[in-house]
Amino acid sequence: MSFSSTDVTSLRAAATGDVFARGDNGLVDAVAAQNTLILHNPDIAVVAADEADVSLAVRFAAEHRLSVTVQSTGHGAWRPVSEGLLLVTGKLDTVSVDEDERIATIGAGARWSAVIDAAAPFGLTPITGSSPHVGAVGYTLGGGLGPLARSHGFTTDWVHGFRVVIGDGSVVIATTSENPDLFWALRGGKGGLGIVTEMRLELVPLRTVFGGSLFYDTPDVETALRAWVDWTATAPDNVTTSVALLSMPPIEEIPEPFRGRFLLALRFTYPGNPEDGDRLLQPLRQAAPVYLNGVTEIPTTAMGSIHADPTEATPIWDLGLLLNRIDQDFVTELLASFGPGTNSPFVAVEIRHLGGATRHDVEGGSAVGGRTSAFTLTLIGVVPPLFERMEAIAHDFLDRTERWVSAETNINFSSHVDTPEHFAQAWPPEVFDRLARVRATYDPEGLFAFGPVEAVPQA
């Protein structure tokens, strides 16, 4: 790696967007991640204003033997970038909708909220994640499991094509007919394949859903949780649910009904008429006394309220994985570690029910990991002084629940990906090997940094 201040000056002159070298004023803000514990400090950062800037940055990195890492909205960072070139694509945020074709063309930096709002006037909606604040493209590259997962599958199942800047700085199209191997890889392979500048996503005709959350107060958490676990065994494929054990701090920022309480949130989404949805919800509503009932017919523009994920940048310690199954013995272990009275340091312990459409791959296949799994599990903590305790509790819990954990996970639900072995678990072995071959084809010099250093294919 070798470049001079003159090289940086030339890059600034050629780029439309901003270019920062290490130590420059503005660098920290330009590369800030959503997790405030992740502090990037690359050799160079390029905040691309357009696709030409992306190509320019990639060519500069190749010429000067700099690794390239990409960040859009700042979500999903699992380690600090401390060298090479960090390419920020957040300003590539245009969204357009073709009503007749039911296709949204989405820039690399667009958040789901923009896509949802653009589609809604036409009675259409994207199959999004739980948070409208997250970048649409980065989320989709890892697969994408949201509040419509069981009825509509992974978000990436709805992708029709990508524009991609590959390792030599050129722009290629990836579809089922053009560079189909790259298209396969981008549908779940996440990174190391190139820089996606634009995505074409099929929208579904849907104006409303019957959805929201039931909340159960501390005395009823166990009863409601155990009832939900039993209910999932025969749940209809067109209903997507999840639960979260919530330990709400006693601070003014938390709404009064939740402040200082330990609650179970049971999220429910049914993309059909409210009468049928209410009937399907009835067993869960009757399982235990409901503290607050927030399930009703809502417009698709309000689906973010189902999970109500926070949008503020914050320090986060999290751990994510997938589960083959859960049963009442698993619930016993879960409550022993994170339930009422345990003084758990985690603000949220979430389980999402998979299956249904998530099990069915698209025609031609995709690189998504986790299709055979039945549930996701995510632990989230936000108080840095407790992070060491969180890690110890989490690993003790995993030691006791190993028999329920899937051998394969999903890259969007992986965290602390610091070993090649952990990285590889995000895909089935045959998919992981095929991804390595595709990366070597489109990035033969190993320019695009992704995963642990030891796991990144090198030339």
C-alpha positions as CSV (number, residue, x, y, z in Angstrom):
1,M,0.0,0.0,0.0
2,S,1.5,3.3,-1.1
3,F,-0.1,6.7,-1.9
4,S,1.0,10.3,-1.4
5,S,-0.8,13.5,-0.5
6,T,-0.6,14.4,-4.2
7,D,-2.5,11.2,-5.0
8,V,-5.2,12.2,-2.6
9,T,-5.4,15.7,-4.0
10,S,-5.8,14.2,-7.5
11,L,-8.6,11.9,-6.2
12,R,-10.4,14.9,-4.7
13,A,-10.2,16.8,-7.9
14,A,-11.7,13.9,-9.9
15,A,-14.4,13.0,-7.5
16,T,-17.8,14.7,-7.3
17,G,-18.3,13.6,-3.7
18,D,-16.1,14.2,-0.7
19,V,-12.7,12.6,-0.1
20,F,-11.1,12.3,3.4
21,A,-7.7,11.2,4.4
22,R,-6.9,9.9,7.9
23,G,-6.8,12.9,10.3
24,D,-9.0,15.2,8.1
25,N,-11.7,17.3,9.7
26,G,-15.1,15.7,8.9
27,L,-13.8,12.2,8.5
28,V,-15.3,10.9,11.8
29,D,-18.8,12.2,11.0
30,A,-18.6,11.0,7.3
31,V,-17.9,7.4,8.3
32,A,-20.0,7.1,11.5
33,A,-21.7,3.8,12.1
34,Q,-25.0,3.2,13.7
35,N,-23.3,1.3,16.5
36,T,-21.3,4.0,18.2
37,L,-18.8,1.5,19.5
38,I,-17.7,0.9,15.9
39,L,-15.2,3.8,15.2
40,H,-13.9,3.7,11.7
41,N,-10.5,5.3,10.9
42,P,-9.6,4.3,7.4
43,D,-6.6,5.5,5.4
44,I,-9.0,7.2,2.9
45,A,-12.8,7.6,2.8
46,V,-14.8,8.4,-0.3
47,V,-18.3,9.7,0.2
48,A,-19.6,8.9,-3.3
49,A,-22.0,11.3,-4.9
50,D,-22.8,9.0,-7.9
51,E,-21.8,5.8,-9.5
52,A,-18.9,7.4,-11.3
53,D,-17.4,8.2,-7.9
54,V,-17.7,4.5,-6.9
55,S,-15.8,3.4,-10.0
56,L,-13.2,6.1,-9.4
57,A,-12.7,5.0,-5.8
58,V,-12.4,1.3,-6.7
59,R,-9.8,2.1,-9.4
60,F,-7.8,4.3,-7.0
61,A,-7.8,1.5,-4.4
62,A,-6.7,-1.1,-7.0
63,E,-3.9,1.2,-8.2
64,H,-2.6,1.8,-4.7
65,R,-3.3,-1.7,-3.3
66,L,-5.9,-0.6,-0.8
67,S,-8.6,-2.9,0.5
68,V,-12.1,-1.5,-0.1
69,T,-14.9,-1.7,2.5
70,V,-18.4,-0.3,1.8
71,Q,-20.8,1.4,4.2
72,S,-24.2,2.8,3.2
73,T,-26.4,3.9,6.2
74,G,-24.1,2.7,8.9
75,H,-26.1,-0.3,9.9
76,G,-24.6,-3.8,10.1
77,A,-20.9,-2.9,10.9
78,W,-19.4,-5.6,13.0
79,R,-15.8,-4.3,13.2
80,P,-13.9,-1.0,12.9
81,V,-12.3,-0.2,9.5
82,S,-8.8,0.8,10.4
83,E,-7.1,0.7,7.0
84,G,-7.7,0.9,3.3
85,L,-10.4,2.8,1.6
86,L,-13.9,3.1,3.1
87,L,-16.5,3.8,0.4
88,V,-19.7,5.5,1.7
89,T,-22.7,5.1,-0.6
90,G,-25.3,6.8,1.5
91,K,-25.8,9.7,-0.9
92,L,-26.9,7.3,-3.7
93,D,-30.4,7.3,-2.3
94,T,-32.7,7.8,-5.3
95,V,-35.9,5.7,-5.5
96,S,-38.3,5.3,-8.5
97,V,-41.3,3.1,-9.0
98,D,-42.6,1.6,-12.2
99,E,-46.3,1.1,-11.4
100,D,-47.0,-1.1,-14.4
101,E,-44.0,-3.4,-13.9
102,R,-44.3,-3.2,-10.1
103,I,-40.6,-2.6,-9.8
104,A,-38.7,-0.2,-7.5
105,T,-35.3,1.0,-8.7
106,I,-33.4,1.7,-5.5
107,G,-30.1,3.4,-5.0
108,A,-27.4,2.0,-2.8
109,G,-28.0,4.5,0.0
110,A,-31.8,4.5,0.1
111,R,-33.4,3.5,3.4
112,W,-36.5,1.3,3.4
113,S,-38.6,4.2,4.5
114,A,-38.0,5.9,1.2
115,V,-38.9,2.8,-0.8
116,I,-42.1,2.2,1.3
117,D,-43.2,5.8,0.8
118,A,-42.5,5.7,-3.0
119,A,-44.5,2.5,-3.5
120,A,-47.5,3.3,-1.3
121,P,-49.4,5.7,-3.6
122,F,-49.6,2.8,-6.1
123,G,-51.0,0.3,-3.6
124,L,-47.6,-1.5,-3.5
125,T,-45.1,-2.4,-0.9
126,P,-41.6,-3.9,-0.7
127,I,-40.9,-6.9,1.4
128,T,-38.9,-5.0,4.0
129,G,-37.0,-5.7,7.2
130,S,-38.4,-4.8,10.6
131,S,-36.8,-1.3,10.6
132,P,-37.6,1.3,7.8
133,H,-34.4,3.1,9.0
134,V,-32.1,0.5,7.6
135,G,-30.5,0.7,4.2
136,A,-32.5,-1.4,1.6
137,V,-29.6,-2.7,-0.5
138,G,-27.2,-3.8,2.2
139,Y,-30.0,-5.5,4.1
140,T,-31.2,-7.3,1.0
141,L,-27.7,-8.5,0.0
142,G,-27.7,-10.6,3.2
143,G,-31.1,-12.1,2.5
144,G,-33.6,-10.1,4.6
145,L,-36.1,-11.4,7.1
146,G,-38.8,-9.0,8.0
147,P,-42.4,-8.9,9.4
148,L,-43.7,-10.7,6.2
149,A,-41.0,-13.4,6.1
150,R,-43.3,-16.4,6.4
151,S,-45.9,-15.2,3.9
152,H,-43.4,-13.7,1.4
153,G,-40.0,-15.1,2.0
154,F,-36.6,-13.4,2.1
155,T,-36.4,-9.9,0.6
156,T,-33.7,-11.0,-1.8
157,D,-36.3,-13.5,-3.3
158,W,-37.9,-10.4,-4.9
159,V,-34.8,-8.9,-6.5
160,H,-34.8,-8.6,-10.3
161,G,-31.3,-7.2,-10.8
162,F,-28.3,-5.2,-9.6
163,R,-25.9,-2.6,-11.0
164,V,-22.4,-3.5,-9.6
165,V,-19.0,-1.9,-9.7
166,I,-16.6,-4.9,-9.8
167,G,-12.9,-5.2,-8.9
168,D,-11.6,-3.5,-12.0
169,G,-13.8,-0.5,-11.5
170,S,-16.2,-1.3,-14.4
171,V,-20.0,-1.4,-14.0
172,V,-21.8,-4.7,-14.8
173,I,-25.5,-5.7,-14.7
174,A,-26.4,-8.8,-12.7
175,T,-29.6,-10.6,-13.5
176,T,-30.8,-14.1,-14.2
177,S,-29.6,-13.7,-17.8
178,E,-26.6,-11.3,-17.5
179,N,-23.8,-12.4,-15.2
180,P,-26.1,-14.9,-13.6
181,D,-23.4,-16.3,-11.3
182,L,-22.9,-12.8,-9.8
183,F,-26.7,-12.4,-9.5
184,W,-26.9,-15.7,-7.6
185,A,-24.2,-14.6,-5.2
186,L,-25.6,-11.2,-4.5
187,R,-28.9,-12.7,-3.4
188,G,-27.6,-13.6,0.1
189,G,-23.8,-13.5,-0.3
190,K,-23.7,-10.0,1.2
191,G,-20.2,-8.7,0.4
192,G,-16.9,-9.1,-1.2
193,L,-18.4,-9.3,-4.6
194,G,-18.4,-5.7,-5.8
195,I,-20.2,-2.5,-4.8
196,V,-23.9,-2.5,-5.6
197,T,-25.0,1.0,-6.8
198,E,-28.6,0.1,-7.7
199,M,-31.1,-2.6,-7.1
200,R,-34.3,-3.5,-8.9
201,L,-36.9,-5.0,-6.6
202,E,-40.3,-6.4,-7.3
203,L,-43.1,-4.9,-5.2
204,V,-46.2,-6.6,-4.0
205,P,-49.8,-5.3,-4.2
206,L,-50.6,-4.7,-0.5
207,R,-52.0,-1.6,1.2
208,T,-52.7,-2.8,4.7
209,V,-51.8,-5.7,7.1
210,F,-53.3,-6.9,10.3
211,G,-50.4,-6.4,12.6
212,G,-48.8,-5.0,15.7
213,S,-47.8,-6.2,19.1
214,L,-49.4,-7.8,22.1
215,F,-47.6,-6.9,25.4
216,Y,-47.7,-9.1,28.5
217,D,-46.6,-7.8,31.9
218,T,-44.1,-9.5,34.1
219,P,-46.4,-12.0,35.9
220,D,-47.7,-13.3,32.6
221,V,-44.5,-13.4,30.5
222,E,-43.7,-17.1,31.0
223,T,-47.3,-18.3,30.3
224,A,-47.6,-16.2,27.1
225,L,-44.1,-17.2,25.9
226,R,-44.8,-20.9,26.4
227,A,-48.1,-20.6,24.7
228,W,-46.5,-18.9,21.7
229,V,-43.9,-21.6,21.4
230,D,-46.6,-24.3,21.3
231,W,-48.7,-22.2,18.8
232,T,-45.8,-21.9,16.3
233,A,-45.8,-25.7,15.8
234,T,-49.0,-25.4,13.8
235,A,-48.9,-21.7,12.8
236,P,-50.2,-20.9,9.3
237,D,-47.6,-20.1,6.7
238,N,-49.2,-16.7,6.0
239,V,-48.7,-15.4,9.6
240,T,-45.3,-14.1,10.7
241,T,-44.7,-13.7,14.5
242,S,-41.8,-13.0,16.8
243,V,-41.4,-12.4,20.5
244,A,-39.0,-10.2,22.5
245,L,-38.2,-10.2,26.2
246,L,-37.9,-6.5,27.0
247,S,-36.2,-5.1,30.0
248,M,-37.2,-1.4,29.9
249,P,-35.1,1.1,31.8
250,P,-36.8,3.5,34.2
251,I,-36.0,6.6,32.2
252,E,-38.1,9.5,30.9
253,E,-37.3,8.7,27.2
254,I,-39.3,5.4,27.6
255,P,-43.1,5.9,27.3
256,E,-44.8,5.6,30.7
257,P,-46.7,2.3,30.0
258,F,-43.3,0.6,29.3
259,R,-41.0,2.5,31.7
260,G,-39.2,0.3,34.2
261,R,-41.2,-2.8,33.2
262,F,-40.1,-6.3,32.1
263,L,-42.5,-7.2,29.3
264,L,-43.0,-9.8,26.6
265,A,-43.7,-8.3,23.2
266,L,-45.5,-10.7,20.8
267,R,-45.4,-9.3,17.2
268,F,-48.0,-10.4,14.7
269,T,-48.3,-9.8,11.0
270,Y,-51.0,-11.1,8.7
271,P,-51.3,-9.8,5.1
272,G,-55.0,-10.3,4.8
273,N,-58.4,-9.0,6.0
274,P,-58.6,-8.0,9.6
275,E,-61.4,-10.5,10.4
276,D,-59.3,-13.5,9.5
277,G,-56.3,-12.0,11.2
278,D,-58.2,-11.4,14.4
279,R,-59.4,-15.1,14.3
280,L,-55.8,-16.3,13.8
281,L,-54.6,-14.1,16.7
282,Q,-57.3,-15.2,19.1
283,P,-55.3,-18.2,20.7
284,L,-52.4,-15.9,21.5
285,R,-54.6,-13.1,22.9
286,Q,-56.3,-15.6,25.1
287,A,-53.2,-17.4,26.3
288,A,-52.6,-14.9,29.1
289,P,-53.8,-11.5,30.3
290,V,-52.8,-8.9,27.7
291,Y,-51.2,-5.8,29.2
292,L,-51.4,-3.7,26.0
293,N,-53.0,-4.7,22.7
294,G,-51.5,-3.0,19.7
295,V,-52.6,-5.4,17.0
296,T,-55.0,-3.8,14.4
297,E,-55.3,-3.1,10.7
298,I,-52.5,-0.7,9.7
299,P,-51.2,0.7,6.4
300,T,-48.1,-0.9,5.1
301,T,-46.4,2.5,5.6
302,A,-46.7,1.8,9.3
303,M,-45.2,-1.7,9.4
304,G,-42.1,-0.3,11.1
305,S,-44.3,0.1,14.2
306,I,-44.7,-3.6,14.6
307,H,-41.1,-4.1,15.9
308,A,-40.6,-0.4,16.7
309,D,-36.8,-0.7,16.3
310,P,-34.9,2.3,17.5
311,T,-33.4,4.7,15.0
312,E,-30.9,6.6,17.1
313,A,-27.2,5.7,16.9
314,T,-26.2,3.9,20.1
315,P,-23.6,1.6,21.6
316,I,-24.7,-2.0,21.0
317,W,-23.5,-5.4,22.0
318,D,-25.4,-8.1,20.2
319,L,-25.3,-11.7,19.4
320,G,-27.3,-13.4,16.7
321,L,-27.8,-16.9,15.5
322,L,-30.4,-19.3,14.1
323,L,-32.2,-22.2,15.7
324,N,-33.3,-25.5,14.3
325,R,-36.3,-25.7,16.6
326,I,-37.5,-24.6,20.0
327,D,-39.6,-26.3,22.7
328,Q,-40.6,-26.0,26.3
329,D,-37.1,-27.1,27.5
330,F,-35.6,-24.3,25.5
331,V,-38.0,-21.8,27.0
332,T,-36.9,-23.0,30.5
333,E,-33.3,-22.3,29.6
334,L,-34.1,-19.0,28.0
335,L,-36.1,-17.8,31.1
336,A,-33.4,-19.0,33.4
337,S,-30.9,-16.7,31.7
338,F,-33.0,-13.7,30.6
339,G,-36.4,-14.0,32.2
340,P,-38.1,-12.0,35.0
341,G,-36.0,-11.8,38.1
342,T,-32.7,-12.7,36.5
343,N,-31.5,-9.1,36.4
344,S,-30.5,-9.7,32.7
345,P,-28.3,-7.0,31.3
346,F,-29.9,-7.3,27.9
347,V,-32.6,-4.8,26.9
348,A,-34.1,-7.2,24.3
349,V,-33.9,-11.0,23.7
350,E,-35.7,-11.6,20.4
351,I,-36.9,-14.8,18.7
352,R,-38.4,-14.7,15.2
353,H,-40.4,-17.5,13.7
354,L,-39.2,-18.6,10.2
355,G,-40.4,-21.3,7.9
356,G,-43.2,-20.9,5.4
357,A,-42.0,-19.0,2.3
358,T,-38.5,-18.6,3.7
359,R,-37.9,-22.3,3.1
360,H,-38.5,-22.1,-0.6
361,D,-35.6,-20.9,-2.8
362,V,-36.1,-18.9,-5.9
363,E,-35.9,-20.4,-9.4
364,G,-32.2,-20.7,-10.3
365,G,-31.3,-20.6,-6.6
366,S,-29.7,-18.0,-4.3
367,A,-26.9,-17.7,-1.9
368,V,-29.1,-17.1,1.2
369,G,-28.0,-18.9,4.4
370,G,-30.6,-20.1,6.9
371,R,-33.4,-21.4,4.8
372,T,-33.6,-24.7,6.7
373,S,-33.7,-23.0,10.1
374,A,-36.9,-22.5,12.1
375,F,-36.1,-19.4,14.3
376,T,-33.7,-16.6,14.8
377,L,-32.3,-15.5,18.2
378,T,-30.8,-12.1,18.9
379,L,-29.5,-10.7,22.2
380,I,-29.2,-6.9,22.4
381,G,-27.5,-4.9,25.1
382,V,-26.9,-1.1,25.1
383,V,-25.1,-0.3,28.4
384,P,-21.3,-0.5,27.8
385,P,-20.2,-1.1,31.4
386,L,-22.3,-4.3,31.3
387,F,-20.9,-5.7,28.0
388,E,-18.4,-8.0,29.6
389,R,-21.2,-9.5,31.8
390,M,-23.4,-9.8,28.7
391,E,-20.7,-11.8,26.9
392,A,-20.3,-14.2,29.8
393,I,-24.1,-14.7,30.2
394,A,-24.6,-15.2,26.5
395,H,-21.8,-17.8,26.2
396,D,-23.1,-19.7,29.2
397,F,-26.6,-19.7,27.7
398,L,-25.2,-21.0,24.3
399,D,-23.3,-23.8,26.1
400,R,-26.6,-24.9,27.6
401,T,-28.7,-24.6,24.5
402,E,-26.3,-26.0,21.8
403,R,-28.7,-28.7,20.8
404,W,-31.2,-26.2,19.5
405,V,-28.7,-24.0,17.5
406,S,-28.4,-24.4,13.8
407,A,-25.1,-25.3,12.3
408,E,-25.8,-22.7,9.6
409,T,-26.8,-19.2,10.3
410,N,-27.5,-16.1,8.1
411,I,-25.0,-13.3,7.6
412,N,-27.4,-10.6,8.6
413,F,-28.0,-12.3,11.9
414,S,-24.3,-13.0,12.6
415,S,-22.3,-10.9,14.9
416,H,-18.7,-10.8,16.1
417,V,-17.7,-12.5,12.9
418,D,-14.0,-12.7,13.9
419,T,-12.9,-16.2,12.8
420,P,-13.1,-17.9,9.4
421,E,-15.1,-20.7,11.0
422,H,-17.8,-18.3,12.3
423,F,-17.9,-16.5,9.0
424,A,-18.4,-19.8,7.1
425,Q,-21.3,-20.8,9.3
426,A,-23.4,-18.1,7.6
427,W,-23.9,-20.3,4.6
428,P,-24.2,-24.1,3.8
429,P,-20.7,-25.4,2.9
430,E,-21.4,-25.8,-0.8
431,V,-22.8,-22.3,-1.0
432,F,-19.8,-20.8,0.9
433,D,-17.4,-22.6,-1.5
434,R,-19.3,-21.4,-4.6
435,L,-19.3,-17.8,-3.2
436,A,-15.6,-17.9,-2.9
437,R,-15.3,-18.9,-6.6
438,V,-17.6,-16.1,-7.7
439,R,-15.7,-13.5,-5.6
440,A,-12.5,-14.7,-7.2
441,T,-14.1,-14.2,-10.7
442,Y,-15.3,-10.6,-10.1
443,D,-12.6,-9.5,-7.6
444,P,-9.5,-11.5,-8.5
445,E,-7.2,-9.3,-6.5
446,G,-9.2,-9.6,-3.3
447,L,-9.8,-5.9,-3.2
448,F,-13.2,-6.0,-1.5
449,A,-12.7,-6.7,2.2
450,F,-15.4,-8.9,3.7
451,G,-15.3,-11.2,6.7
452,P,-12.2,-12.1,8.8
453,V,-8.9,-11.5,7.0
454,E,-8.2,-15.2,6.9
455,A,-11.5,-15.9,5.2
456,V,-11.2,-13.4,2.4
457,P,-10.1,-14.9,-0.9
458,Q,-6.7,-13.5,-1.9
459,A,-5.1,-13.4,-5.3
